[in-house]
């Protein structure tokens, strides 16, 4: 017979009063009722199921909690309302819930079923290789897979490459566990020092070749994935063989890899091995049918003689401008420097940054966007808007041990299409000035539960940064970190641009085809791809005395910014040397600039040096010369002044009038005062003073006036 809840409570010496279906008694968990009087009590217990709640101390529970309080085991009593917990059959821990480790590798290896073992043997994978590589079987992502352990060069396990169970067609052929693991070079941990190496397509191909005594490696991703950094491991090799599948993608990837290796190591022998169709489509089929691997090298190999540099010719600044003129008319100096700046992304540490400053619709963003079309897409990032902490929140690579995110910007070209935030520029100063190869950033994120949390992000290497802005006022700390440029805004250029716009918009496909089909443009794109793949680590300049002479002439007074300007001058020299890499002295991954590189760089530098000296853009310097000085000279000639030393300042109204006469449009008072005038004052070109209600503007340097008079042969 069941014992009721009320009977069980009574058996424990508790007195209670019944209130409907609830038993009300003194709290047994705390001293809630030590001062209660009469029938006052606070512990309410359900007479049906034993659930309770103390209205004073908020203690809650059920009949089991009460029984435990009194030291009883309800499973041995027959109390009404109590149901013993049902036993739940526990399944074994799923394989894919376990952390990847040597233990998991062994668990899967031992679980390899006989039918899968026979399947592997049928594909040419021997028992010896199955045991050596610890191939296995397991359930991951709700399906069964063949497991291939991937290790680093020291043999430490990294992840599983999963190959679909041949009986399960609904899943992809390959996947990895854990997810989002980075592609690795499979087979490096199984190799001893060697002179010759074969690159193949897939882990099974690598195992078959290794089983035949042929040192081989493969990418754990698709065959088209072969990281540039992996080529560093080939330095000691004499010969590299490439055997990919006998299908269009495999043939294409083999050719690309051959070119990439030769760009990095022009002295090495590279053999592309073609599997004939009638002997199989890949290593597995060939091995199963013929078993004589040497035949591939004897009868079906094609020795790659390296890149045919005869297609290319040495290039100078005029050649660059000519090719770029297909899509960018005029602006020869600007577009040439932008091109060389982007090319400097492929140097080790000689990248230089560019800031394009000009009014809206002048083409300041058009130039870098058009030039970037010559460069590999993966090397270029076009950014329209970037918040102040955006770079530090890039996905990058998370390092669990360091608890930080690593962001790699080497060999990258960043184009900021619109006006960059000033606080973003401030945060990027160390990166733009190449202070350190690795910059540690501590950022604070808001977290709804825990308040503020600090995150660590490390930015590696130096990109090339190109900023486009219409704002003329720049902080000196930003201005000195850039090579300052401006597109032309002459009437001649505007006419050409309008005609080009009409032509392109009228028949865009035809115009694009004409540009893209141009032989010089095609060769330049190929040349850039070869340069990128060459991974040149350093560019040496032997004639340093000539650089000193060129840079220091016409500089009687050195300024702190010249320490950065000389870096940009050297960057131009190295960019020319890199562009002409096939024709320069080379020792491994080091090339040497020659006299022509120095001469070409100097010819360009002379045309932009003046604006760098004054920390202003060419647009602003032209505004000073053709608007301010013109108005200043004209006004004083009308006043009858005979000597520049006697000239008087001019009003803003006179400047606005000259601006309208030259540009054919008015300029707002706010634009002049807040932007242009402030920048000219900051650069030391003009000064202002108040004369009653009028602001008087005067050039700071009388030599500028003298030069202006001489240039235009004006007699006063």
C-alpha positions in Angstrom: 0.0 0.0 0.0 1.3 3.4 -1.0 2.4 5.9 1.7 0.9 9.3 1.0 2.9 12.6 1.0 1.1 13.8 4.1 1.8 10.4 5.9 5.4 10.7 5.0 5.6 14.3 6.3 3.8 13.2 9.5 6.3 10.3 10.0 9.1 12.9 10.2 7.4 14.7 13.1 6.3 17.7 11.1 2.9 19.3 12.0 1.1 21.0 9.2 -2.2 22.5 8.2 -3.9 21.6 4.9 -4.7 24.5 2.5 -6.6 22.9 -0.4 -4.1 20.5 -2.1 -1.1 22.0 -0.2 0.4 21.1 3.1 1.7 24.2 5.0 4.4 23.6 7.6 7.5 25.3 9.1 10.5 25.5 6.8 12.9 22.6 7.4 15.7 24.1 5.3 16.4 27.4 7.1 15.2 29.2 10.2 12.5 31.0 8.3 9.8 30.2 11.0 11.8 30.6 14.2 9.8 33.7 15.0 6.4 32.5 13.6 3.5 32.3 15.9 0.2 30.4 15.9 -0.6 28.7 12.5 2.0 30.9 10.7 4.2 28.9 8.4 6.0 29.4 5.1 6.8 26.0 3.5 4.1 24.9 1.0 4.2 21.2 -0.1 2.0 19.7 -2.8 0.0 16.8 -1.4 -0.1 15.2 -4.9 3.5 15.2 -6.1 5.6 16.5 -3.3 6.8 19.7 -5.1 7.5 22.4 -2.5 8.3 26.1 -2.2 9.2 28.2 0.9 7.6 31.6 0.5 10.2 33.2 2.7 13.7 31.8 1.8 12.6 30.7 -1.7 13.8 27.1 -1.2 12.4 24.9 -3.9 12.4 21.2 -4.8 10.4 18.0 -4.7 9.7 15.0 -2.4 13.2 13.6 -3.3 14.8 16.7 -1.9 12.8 16.4 1.3 13.7 12.7 1.6 17.4 13.5 1.2 17.1 16.2 3.9 15.9 13.4 6.3 18.5 10.9 5.0 16.0 8.6 3.2 16.3 6.9 -0.1 12.9 7.1 -1.8 13.8 4.3 -4.2 13.5 1.9 -1.2 10.2 3.4 0.0 6.8 3.4 -1.5 5.7 7.0 -1.4 2.8 8.1 -3.6 3.8 10.6 -6.3 7.4 9.3 -6.5 8.5 7.7 -9.8 12.0 6.3 -9.9 14.1 7.8 -12.8 14.0 5.8 -16.0 17.3 4.2 -17.0 18.5 5.8 -20.2 20.7 3.6 -22.4 23.9 5.6 -23.0 25.5 5.3 -26.4 29.2 5.3 -26.8 30.8 8.7 -27.2 30.5 9.7 -30.9 33.8 9.7 -32.7 33.3 13.2 -34.0 32.8 14.6 -30.5 36.3 13.7 -29.5 39.3 16.0 -29.8 41.6 15.2 -32.6 44.6 13.4 -31.2 46.9 10.3 -31.6 44.3 8.4 -29.5 41.5 9.2 -32.0 43.8 8.2 -34.9 44.3 4.8 -33.2 40.6 4.4 -32.4 39.7 5.0 -36.1 42.6 2.8 -37.3 41.4 -0.2 -35.2 37.9 0.4 -36.5 38.9 0.0 -40.1 36.5 -2.7 -41.4 37.7 -5.5 -43.7 35.6 -4.3 -46.7 37.2 -0.9 -46.6 40.6 -2.5 -46.2 39.9 -4.5 -49.4 38.7 -1.4 -51.1 42.0 0.4 -50.3 44.0 -2.5 -51.5 42.0 -2.5 -54.7 43.2 1.1 -55.2 46.8 0.1 -54.8 47.2 1.0 -51.1 49.1 -1.9 -49.5 48.7 -3.3 -46.0 52.1 -1.9 -45.2 51.0 1.6 -46.2 47.6 1.2 -44.3 49.5 0.4 -41.1 52.3 2.9 -41.6 49.9 5.8 -42.3 47.3 4.6 -39.8 44.4 4.8 -42.2 41.1 4.3 -40.4 37.3 4.6 -40.4 34.9 6.6 -38.4 31.6 8.5 -38.2 32.0 12.2 -38.7 29.3 14.8 -39.6 26.6 12.1 -39.6 28.3 9.9 -42.1 31.0 7.2 -42.4 34.4 8.2 -43.8 37.9 6.7 -44.5 40.3 8.7 -42.2 43.7 9.8 -43.4 45.8 11.4 -40.6 47.6 14.6 -41.7 50.7 15.5 -39.8 53.3 18.3 -39.8 56.9 17.8 -40.8 57.8 16.7 -37.3 55.1 14.1 -37.3 52.7 15.8 -35.0 49.0 15.1 -35.9 47.1 18.1 -37.3 43.7 16.8 -38.6 41.9 14.1 -40.6 41.5 14.3 -44.3 38.2 12.3 -44.7 37.5 10.3 -47.9 33.9 9.3 -48.5 32.9 5.7 -47.8 32.6 4.3 -51.4 29.0 3.0 -50.6 27.8 6.5 -49.5 27.3 8.7 -52.6 25.4 11.5 -51.0 28.4 13.2 -49.4 31.3 15.1 -50.9 34.2 13.0 -52.0 36.6 14.8 -49.5 36.2 16.8 -46.3 38.3 17.6 -43.3 37.9 17.1 -39.5 38.0 19.4 -37.6 36.5 21.9 -40.0 38.3 24.9 -41.5 41.7 23.4 -41.2 44.4 25.0 -43.4 45.7 23.1 -46.4 49.0 21.3 -45.7 51.7 19.7 -47.8 51.1 15.9 -47.2 54.1 13.6 -47.2 56.8 15.9 -45.8 56.8 14.0 -42.6 57.7 10.7 -44.4 60.6 12.0 -46.4 64.4 11.9 -45.7 66.8 14.3 -47.3 66.4 14.0 -51.1 67.5 15.5 -54.4 64.4 14.7 -56.4 60.7 15.0 -55.5 57.4 14.4 -57.2 54.3 16.5 -56.7 51.2 14.5 -57.3 47.4 15.0 -57.0 45.9 13.4 -53.9 46.9 11.5 -50.7 46.3 8.0 -52.3 48.6 8.9 -55.2 51.2 10.0 -52.7 51.0 6.7 -50.9 51.3 4.6 -54.0 54.4 6.6 -55.1 55.9 6.3 -51.7 55.2 2.5 -51.7 57.2 2.3 -54.9 60.2 4.2 -53.3 59.4 7.5 -55.0 59.5 10.5 -52.7 56.3 12.5 -53.2 54.1 15.2 -51.7 50.6 16.5 -52.4 48.4 19.3 -51.2 45.6 18.3 -48.8 43.3 20.7 -50.7 42.6 20.5 -54.4 45.5 20.3 -56.8 45.2 24.0 -57.8 46.2 24.9 -54.2 49.9 25.0 -53.9 51.1 27.7 -51.5 54.0 29.9 -52.4 55.6 29.2 -49.0 55.8 25.5 -49.8 58.3 26.3 -52.5 60.8 27.2 -49.8 61.0 23.5 -49.0 62.3 22.8 -52.5 65.5 24.9 -52.2 67.8 21.9 -51.9 66.2 19.9 -54.7 67.9 19.3 -58.1 64.8 18.2 -59.9 61.0 18.4 -59.4 58.5 16.1 -61.1 54.8 17.0 -61.5 52.2 14.3 -62.1 48.6 15.4 -62.0 45.5 13.7 -63.2 45.1 13.3 -67.0 42.2 15.7 -67.3 41.9 19.4 -68.4 42.1 20.8 -64.8 45.1 18.5 -64.0 46.9 19.6 -67.2 46.3 23.3 -66.5 47.3 23.1 -62.8 50.5 21.2 -63.7 51.5 24.0 -66.2 50.8 26.7 -63.6 52.8 24.9 -60.9 55.7 24.4 -63.3 55.7 28.1 -64.1 55.5 29.0 -60.4 58.5 26.8 -59.5 60.6 28.1 -62.4 59.8 31.7 -61.4 61.1 30.9 -57.9 64.0 28.6 -59.0 64.9 29.2 -62.7 68.0 27.0 -62.3 66.1 23.8 -61.3 65.0 21.0 -63.6 61.2 20.6 -63.7 59.6 17.6 -65.3 55.9 17.4 -66.2 54.8 13.8 -66.5 51.8 13.1 -68.7 49.9 9.9 -68.1 48.6 8.7 -71.5 44.9 8.2 -71.7 45.2 4.5 -72.7 47.2 3.9 -69.5 44.8 5.6 -67.0 43.6 8.9 -65.8 45.7 9.1 -62.7 48.5 7.4 -60.7 46.1 4.9 -59.1 44.8 3.6 -62.5 48.3 3.6 -64.0 49.8 1.7 -61.0 47.0 -0.9 -60.9 47.4 -1.6 -64.7 51.1 -1.4 -65.2 53.0 -1.3 -61.9 56.2 0.0 -63.6 56.5 3.5 -62.5 59.8 4.2 -64.2 58.0 4.0 -67.5 56.3 7.3 -66.8 59.6 9.1 -66.5 61.2 7.3 -69.5 58.4 7.6 -72.0 55.9 10.2 -70.9 57.8 13.0 -69.3 58.2 16.5 -70.7 61.2 18.5 -69.5 60.2 22.0 -68.7 62.8 24.4 -70.0 61.7 27.2 -67.8 59.8 30.4 -68.6 60.3 31.8 -72.1 61.6 35.3 -71.3 62.1 36.0 -75.0 58.5 37.1 -75.1 59.4 40.0 -72.8 61.5 43.1 -73.3 63.1 45.6 -70.8 60.5 48.2 -69.8 61.0 51.8 -68.7 58.5 54.5 -67.5 57.4 55.4 -71.0 56.6 51.7 -71.8 54.5 51.5 -68.6 52.6 54.7 -69.4 52.0 53.5 -73.0 50.4 50.2 -71.9 48.3 51.9 -69.2 47.1 54.5 -71.7 44.8 51.9 -73.2 42.4 52.6 -70.4 43.8 55.7 -68.7 44.5 58.8 -70.9 47.0 61.4 -69.7 48.2 61.3 -66.1 51.4 59.6 -67.2 53.4 60.2 -64.1 50.6 59.5 -61.7 49.5 56.2 -63.3 53.1 55.1 -63.7 53.9 55.7 -60.0 50.6 53.9 -59.0 51.6 50.9 -61.1 55.1 50.8 -59.6 53.6 51.2 -56.1 51.4 48.2 -56.6 54.3 46.2 -58.0 56.3 47.1 -54.8 53.8 44.9 -52.9 55.9 41.9 -54.2 59.1 43.2 -52.6 60.2 42.1 -49.1 60.2 45.5 -47.3 60.3 48.2 -50.0 56.6 48.8 -50.4 55.5 52.4 -50.6 52.1 53.9 -49.9 50.3 56.4 -52.1 47.7 59.1 -51.4 45.7 60.5 -54.3 44.2 63.9 -53.5 42.0 65.9 -55.8 38.5 67.3 -56.1 35.5 65.0 -56.6 35.1 63.4 -60.1 38.7 64.1 -61.1 39.6 60.4 -61.5 41.6 59.9 -58.3 39.9 56.5 -57.6 39.6 55.6 -61.3 43.4 55.4 -61.8 44.2 52.8 -59.1 41.2 50.8 -59.9 42.1 50.6 -63.6 45.8 49.8 -62.8 44.8 47.0 -60.3 43.1 45.1 -63.2 46.6 44.1 -64.3 47.3 42.4 -61.0 46.1 39.0 -59.7 42.7 39.4 -58.1 43.8 37.6 -54.9 46.5 40.3 -54.4 44.1 43.3 -54.5 41.5 44.4 -51.9 39.2 47.2 -52.9 37.7 48.9 -49.8 34.9 51.4 -50.0 34.4 51.9 -46.3 36.5 50.7 -43.4 35.8 51.4 -39.7 38.6 52.3 -37.3 39.1 48.7 -36.0 38.2 46.8 -39.1 41.7 45.5 -39.7 41.9 44.1 -36.2 38.7 42.1 -36.7 39.7 40.4 -39.9 39.1 36.7 -39.7 42.8 35.8 -40.1 44.2 32.8 -38.3 43.3 32.2 -34.7 46.0 30.8 -32.4 44.5 29.1 -29.4 47.7 28.9 -27.4 48.4 32.6 -27.8 44.7 33.5 -27.7 45.2 36.0 -30.6 44.3 36.4 -34.2 47.1 36.6 -36.8 46.3 38.8 -39.9 48.7 38.4 -42.8 48.9 41.4 -45.2 52.1 40.5 -47.1 52.0 40.9 -50.9 48.6 42.6 -50.6 47.4 45.8 -52.3 44.8 47.7 -50.3 42.9 50.4 -52.3 40.7 52.7 -50.1 38.3 54.0 -52.7 36.6 56.6 -50.6 37.7 59.1 -48.0 39.4 57.1 -45.2 38.4 57.8 -41.6 41.1 59.9 -39.9 41.0 57.6 -36.8 41.6 54.6 -39.1 44.7 56.4 -40.6 45.9 57.1 -37.1 45.6 53.4 -36.1 47.4 52.3 -39.2 50.4 54.6 -38.8 52.9 51.9 -37.5 51.9 49.6 -40.5 52.2 52.4 -43.0 55.7 53.5 -41.8 56.9 49.8 -41.6 57.9 50.1 -37.9 57.8 46.4 -37.2 57.1 43.3 -39.3 54.6 42.1 -36.6 52.4 44.7 -35.0 50.5 43.7 -31.8 47.1 45.4 -31.4 45.0 45.3 -28.3 41.3 46.1 -29.0 38.3 46.3 -26.7 35.0 44.7 -27.6 31.7 45.2 -25.8 30.2 42.0 -24.6 26.6 42.1 -23.4 27.2 39.6 -20.6 30.7 40.4 -19.4 31.1 44.1 -20.2 34.3 45.0 -22.1 36.6 42.2 -23.4 40.2 42.7 -24.7 41.2 41.0 -27.9 44.7 40.6 -29.4 45.4 40.9 -33.1 48.8 40.6 -34.7 49.3 42.2 -38.2 52.1 40.6 -40.1 54.2 42.2 -42.9 53.5 45.3 -45.0 50.9 45.8 -47.7 50.8 48.6 -50.2 48.1 51.1 -49.2 46.5 53.5 -51.7 44.2 56.1 -50.3 41.9 58.3 -52.4 40.6 61.5 -50.8 39.1 64.9 -51.7 40.2 66.5 -48.4 43.4 68.6 -48.6 44.0 69.1 -44.9 46.2 66.2 -43.8 47.9 65.6 -40.5 51.7 65.8 -41.0 52.0 62.3 -39.5 49.8 60.9 -42.3 51.2 63.0 -45.1 54.8 61.9 -44.5 53.8 58.2 -44.7 52.6 58.6 -48.3 53.8 59.6 -51.7 51.4 62.4 -52.5 49.9 62.4 -56.0 47.0 64.0 -57.9 45.3 63.3 -61.3 45.3 66.0 -63.9 42.3 68.3 -64.2 43.3 70.1 -67.4 40.8 70.9 -70.1 42.7 68.6 -72.5 42.4 65.7 -70.2 38.7 66.4 -69.5 38.0 66.4 -73.2 39.8 63.1 -73.7 38.0 61.6 -70.7 34.6 62.6 -72.0 35.3 61.2 -75.4 36.5 57.9 -73.9 33.4 57.7 -71.7 31.1 58.2 -74.7 33.0 55.5 -76.6 32.9 53.0 -73.8 29.3 53.5 -72.8 28.2 53.2 -76.4 29.8 49.8 -76.9 31.4 48.6 -73.6 32.0 45.0 -74.8 33.9 46.1 -77.9 36.0 48.6 -76.0 36.8 46.1 -73.2 37.7 43.5 -75.8 40.1 45.9 -77.6 41.8 46.7 -74.3 42.0 43.1 -73.0 43.2 41.7 -76.4 46.1 44.1 -76.6 49.3 42.0 -76.8 51.4 44.4 -74.7 48.8 44.4 -71.9 48.5 40.6 -72.0 52.3 40.3 -71.7 52.4 42.8 -68.9 49.8 40.8 -66.9 51.8 37.6 -67.5 55.0 39.4 -66.4 53.4 40.5 -63.1 52.2 37.0 -62.4 55.8 35.7 -62.9 57.2 38.4 -60.7 54.7 37.6 -57.9 55.5 33.8 -58.2 59.2 34.5 -58.1 59.0 35.5 -54.5 62.1 37.7 -54.7 63.3 38.2 -51.1 65.7 41.1 -51.7 66.7 43.7 -54.3 70.2 45.0 -53.9 71.5 48.3 -55.2 75.3 48.5 -55.5 75.8 52.2 -56.7 74.7 53.9 -53.4 76.9 57.0 -54.1 74.9 57.9 -57.1 71.6 57.6 -55.1 73.1 59.9 -52.5 74.0 62.5 -55.1 70.7 62.4 -56.9 68.6 62.6 -53.7 70.5 65.3 -51.9 71.0 67.7 -54.7 68.7 70.8 -54.4 68.2 70.0 -50.7 70.2 72.7 -48.8 68.0 72.1 -45.7 67.1 68.5 -44.8 63.8 67.8 -43.0 62.7 64.8 -40.9 60.3 63.7 -43.7 63.3 63.2 -46.0 64.1 60.0 -44.0 60.9 58.6 -45.4 61.2 60.1 -48.8 64.5 58.4 -49.5 62.7 55.1 -48.8 60.2 55.9 -51.4 62.9 56.9 -53.9 64.6 53.6 -53.2 61.3 51.8 -53.5 60.9 53.2 -57.1 64.4 52.0 -58.0 63.6 48.5 -56.7 60.2 48.5 -58.4 61.9 49.1 -61.8 64.4 46.4 -61.0 61.6 44.0 -60.2 59.7 44.9 -63.3 62.8 44.0 -65.3 63.7 40.9 -63.2 64.3 38.6 -66.3 67.1 41.0 -67.4 68.8 41.6 -64.0 71.6 39.8 -62.3 70.1 37.2 -60.0 71.4 35.0 -57.2 68.7 32.6 -56.0 65.9 34.8 -54.7 68.0 38.0 -54.8 68.2 40.4 -57.8 70.4 43.4 -58.4 69.2 46.8 -59.7 71.3 48.4 -62.4 72.1 51.9 -63.5 69.0 52.2 -65.7 66.7 51.4 -62.7 68.3 54.3 -60.8 68.0 56.7 -63.8 64.3 55.8 -64.5 63.4 56.2 -60.8 65.2 59.6 -60.6 63.5 60.9 -63.7 60.1 60.2 -62.0 61.2 61.4 -58.6 62.3 64.8 -59.9 58.7 65.4 -61.1 57.1 64.7 -57.7 59.8 65.8 -55.3 58.6 69.4 -54.9 55.2 68.4 -53.6 56.7 65.9 -51.2 58.9 68.6 -49.8 55.9 70.7 -48.9 53.6 67.9 -47.6 50.9 68.8 -50.1 49.4 67.1 -53.2 50.2 68.3 -56.7 46.6 69.5 -57.0 47.1 71.9 -54.1 50.5 73.1 -55.3 49.0 73.8 -58.7 46.2 75.7 -57.0 48.8 77.8 -55.2 50.7 78.6 -58.4 48.0 79.2 -60.9 45.3 80.7 -58.7 46.9 82.4 -55.6 50.1 83.6 -57.3 48.3 84.6 -60.5 45.8 86.7 -58.5 48.6 88.1 -56.3 50.8 89.2 -59.2 47.8 90.6 -61.3 46.5 92.6 -58.3 49.9 94.2 -57.6 50.6 95.0 -61.3 47.3 96.9 -61.3 48.4 98.7 -58.2 51.5 99.8 -60.0 53.9 97.9 -57.7 57.4 97.6 -59.3 59.2 95.0 -57.1 58.0 91.8 -55.6 59.3 93.0 -52.2 56.7 95.9 -52.4 53.8 93.6 -53.3 50.8 93.7 -51.0 48.4 90.9 -50.0 45.1 90.1 -51.7 41.7 89.4 -50.4 39.8 86.1 -50.6 37.4 87.7 -53.1 40.3 88.2 -55.5 41.3 84.6 -55.1 37.7 83.4 -55.8 37.6 85.6 -58.9 40.8 84.1 -60.3 39.6 80.6 -59.4 36.5 81.2 -61.5 38.5 82.5 -64.5 40.8 79.5 -64.5 38.4 76.7 -63.7 35.2 78.1 -65.1 33.3 77.5 -61.8 32.9 79.1 -58.4 34.4 77.9 -55.2 32.5 78.0 -51.9 33.8 80.2 -49.1 33.6 77.2 -46.7 35.6 74.9 -49.1 38.3 77.5 -49.4 38.6 78.5 -45.8 38.2 75.1 -44.1 40.1 73.0 -46.6 42.3 74.6 -49.2 43.4 77.8 -47.3 44.0 75.8 -44.2 46.2 73.3 -46.1 48.2 76.1 -47.8 48.8 77.8 -44.5 49.8 74.4 -42.9 52.3 73.8 -45.7 53.9 77.2 -45.2 53.0 78.6 -48.7 50.7 81.5 -47.6 49.9 83.5 -44.5 46.8 85.4 -43.6 46.1 88.5 -41.6 43.0 90.5 -40.8 42.5 94.1 -42.2 39.3 95.3 -40.7 36.7 92.9 -41.9 38.9 91.6 -44.8 41.3 88.6 -44.7 44.5 89.4 -46.5 46.4 86.5 -48.2 50.1 86.7 -48.9 52.7 84.2 -50.3 55.3 83.3 -47.6 58.2 83.0 -50.0 59.1 85.8 -52.4 61.2 83.4 -54.4 58.0 81.7 -55.5 56.8 85.1 -56.9 60.2 85.6 -58.7 60.0 82.2 -60.3 56.4 82.8 -61.3 57.4 86.1 -63.0 60.3 84.5 -64.8 58.3 81.5 -66.0 55.7 83.7 -67.6 58.2 86.5 -68.6 56.1 89.1 -66.7 57.8 92.5 -66.3 56.7 94.8 -63.5 
